[in-house]
Amino acid sequence: MKTKIYALTFLFILSSLIPAFAGGDKSIMLTGEVAIPMGSFGDAANAGFGGTLHLVKELNENTAATATIGYATWGTDVDGLDFSAIVVQSGGRLYMGDSSTRLFVSGEAGIYRMSVKTDVLGASFTAAETKISVAPGAGVQFKMGETAAFEVTGRYQYVSGSFSNIGIRAGILFGI
């Protein structure tokens, strides 16, 4: 039941942002990511790696709406035990600086689907949980011509309950 409530809440938030992505300047970005687990999750998992796909819609010169979907995986020091996550979030950015190099602060919220996989005596078992997630962050964007930019972003990925992490992303943003 909780999963359905989380999914419906996220769909409501996402559907309210759909008009923001209509028309105008949109960009798509594929990033690589390093995710450092925090708290009790950090006690169980090593640094993780993954990728994210972003849609960025410039609302004006200083603000943008964002939508993100990503996947990350974390190994452990225990053979046969792995963590992975699928994250779907939406939010916004506030840009500062000139048009060639822009600093920004960002915030996103959404759902975080965490899976734990273990192999015991040749059998594989997976447990999964869906949680609410909030990710405040900051980054810098370097323009590379008229329709592209290189971007580096850091954020704290708070996940309700556990599984929070610090993420560092880098990628190239392309205008569409």
C-alpha positions as CSV (number, residue, x, y, z in Angstrom):
1,M,0.0,0.0,0.0
2,K,2.9,2.4,0.9
3,T,4.4,1.8,-2.6
4,K,1.1,2.8,-4.3
5,I,0.8,5.9,-2.2
6,Y,4.4,6.9,-3.0
7,A,3.9,6.2,-6.7
8,L,0.6,8.2,-6.8
9,T,2.2,11.1,-5.0
10,F,5.1,11.2,-7.4
11,L,2.9,10.9,-10.4
12,F,0.8,13.9,-9.1
13,I,4.0,16.0,-8.7
14,L,5.3,14.9,-12.1
15,S,2.1,15.7,-13.9
16,S,2.0,19.1,-12.3
17,L,5.4,19.8,-13.9
18,I,4.5,18.6,-17.4
19,P,3.3,22.1,-18.6
20,A,6.7,23.5,-17.6
21,F,8.4,21.2,-20.1
22,A,6.2,22.3,-23.1
23,G,7.9,24.4,-25.7
24,G,11.0,26.5,-25.2
25,D,14.6,25.6,-24.5
26,K,15.0,22.0,-23.4
27,S,18.2,20.0,-22.9
28,I,19.0,16.4,-22.2
29,M,22.0,15.2,-20.3
30,L,23.5,11.8,-19.7
31,T,25.8,11.7,-16.6
32,G,28.2,9.3,-14.9
33,E,27.9,9.2,-11.2
34,V,29.9,8.2,-8.0
35,A,27.6,7.6,-5.0
36,I,29.1,7.5,-1.5
37,P,26.8,5.7,1.0
38,M,26.2,7.5,4.3
39,G,25.2,6.4,7.8
40,S,24.3,2.7,8.4
41,F,24.2,2.3,4.6
42,G,27.8,3.4,4.5
43,D,28.7,0.7,7.0
44,A,27.3,-2.0,4.7
45,A,28.1,-0.7,1.2
46,N,31.2,0.6,-0.7
47,A,31.2,3.5,-3.1
48,G,28.6,3.1,-5.9
49,F,28.6,3.9,-9.6
50,G,25.8,4.6,-12.0
51,G,24.3,6.9,-14.6
52,T,21.4,9.3,-14.9
53,L,19.4,10.8,-17.6
54,H,18.2,14.4,-17.1
55,L,15.7,16.6,-18.8
56,V,16.3,20.4,-18.1
57,K,13.8,23.0,-19.2
58,E,15.0,26.6,-19.0
59,L,12.1,28.6,-17.6
60,N,14.0,31.9,-17.9
61,E,17.6,33.1,-17.7
62,N,18.0,32.1,-14.0
63,T,15.7,29.2,-13.4
64,A,15.0,25.7,-14.8
65,A,12.7,22.8,-14.2
66,T,14.3,19.3,-14.1
67,A,13.3,15.7,-14.4
68,T,15.8,12.8,-13.6
69,I,15.9,9.1,-13.9
70,G,18.9,7.1,-12.8
71,Y,20.4,3.8,-11.8
72,A,23.3,3.1,-9.3
73,T,24.9,0.0,-7.9
74,W,27.0,-0.5,-4.8
75,G,29.2,-3.5,-4.0
76,T,30.1,-4.7,-0.6
77,D,32.9,-6.5,1.2
78,V,30.7,-9.5,1.5
79,D,30.7,-12.0,-1.4
80,G,27.2,-12.3,-3.0
81,L,25.7,-9.2,-1.5
82,D,24.9,-6.1,-3.7
83,F,22.8,-3.0,-3.5
84,S,21.2,-1.2,-6.4
85,A,18.7,1.7,-6.8
86,I,16.5,3.3,-9.4
87,V,15.6,6.9,-8.8
88,V,13.0,9.0,-10.5
89,Q,12.8,12.7,-9.4
90,S,11.7,16.1,-10.5
91,G,12.6,19.6,-9.3
92,G,14.3,22.8,-10.2
93,R,17.5,24.9,-10.4
94,L,18.5,28.5,-9.7
95,Y,21.4,29.7,-11.8
96,M,24.0,32.3,-10.8
97,G,26.7,33.8,-12.9
98,D,27.3,34.8,-16.5
99,S,26.1,32.8,-19.6
100,S,29.4,31.0,-20.2
101,T,30.0,29.6,-16.7
102,R,27.0,29.3,-14.4
103,L,26.9,28.1,-10.8
104,F,23.6,26.7,-9.6
105,V,21.7,25.3,-6.6
106,S,19.2,22.6,-7.2
107,G,16.5,20.6,-5.5
108,E,14.7,17.5,-6.5
109,A,12.2,15.1,-4.9
110,G,10.8,11.8,-6.0
111,I,10.9,8.1,-5.4
112,Y,13.9,5.8,-4.8
113,R,13.6,2.1,-5.4
114,M,16.3,0.3,-3.5
115,S,17.1,-3.4,-4.0
116,V,19.3,-5.7,-2.1
117,K,20.5,-8.9,-3.8
118,T,22.2,-11.8,-2.1
119,D,23.5,-15.1,-3.3
120,V,23.3,-18.0,-0.8
121,L,24.4,-21.5,-1.8
122,G,23.9,-20.9,-5.5
123,A,20.4,-19.4,-5.1
124,S,19.8,-15.7,-5.6
125,F,17.3,-13.6,-3.5
126,T,16.3,-10.0,-4.0
127,A,14.3,-7.7,-1.7
128,A,13.2,-4.2,-2.8
129,E,11.7,-1.2,-1.1
130,T,10.4,2.1,-2.5
131,K,11.1,5.3,-0.5
132,I,10.6,9.0,-0.8
133,S,13.7,10.9,-1.7
134,V,14.9,14.5,-1.6
135,A,18.1,15.7,-3.2
136,P,19.5,19.2,-2.5
137,G,22.6,20.0,-4.5
138,A,24.8,22.5,-6.3
139,G,26.9,22.5,-9.5
140,V,28.7,24.3,-12.2
141,Q,27.9,24.4,-15.9
142,F,30.5,25.4,-18.6
143,K,29.0,26.3,-22.0
144,M,30.6,24.5,-25.0
145,G,29.2,26.3,-27.9
146,E,25.6,27.3,-28.6
147,T,23.8,24.1,-27.7
148,A,26.0,22.1,-25.3
149,A,27.5,22.4,-21.8
150,F,29.7,20.4,-19.5
151,E,28.3,20.0,-16.0
152,V,29.6,18.8,-12.6
153,T,27.1,18.4,-9.8
154,G,27.2,17.4,-6.2
155,R,24.2,16.5,-4.1
156,Y,23.0,14.9,-0.8
157,Q,20.5,12.2,-1.7
158,Y,18.3,11.8,1.4
159,V,16.3,8.7,1.3
160,S,13.6,8.2,4.0
161,G,14.6,5.5,6.4
162,S,18.1,4.6,5.2
163,F,20.2,4.3,2.0
164,S,21.1,8.1,1.9
165,N,24.2,8.9,-0.1
166,I,26.3,11.8,-1.5
167,G,26.4,11.8,-5.3
168,I,28.9,13.4,-7.6
169,R,27.9,13.6,-11.3
170,A,29.5,14.8,-14.5
171,G,28.1,14.9,-18.0
172,I,27.4,16.8,-21.1
173,L,24.1,18.7,-21.6
174,F,22.8,18.9,-25.2
175,G,20.0,21.2,-26.4
176,I,17.0,19.5,-28.1
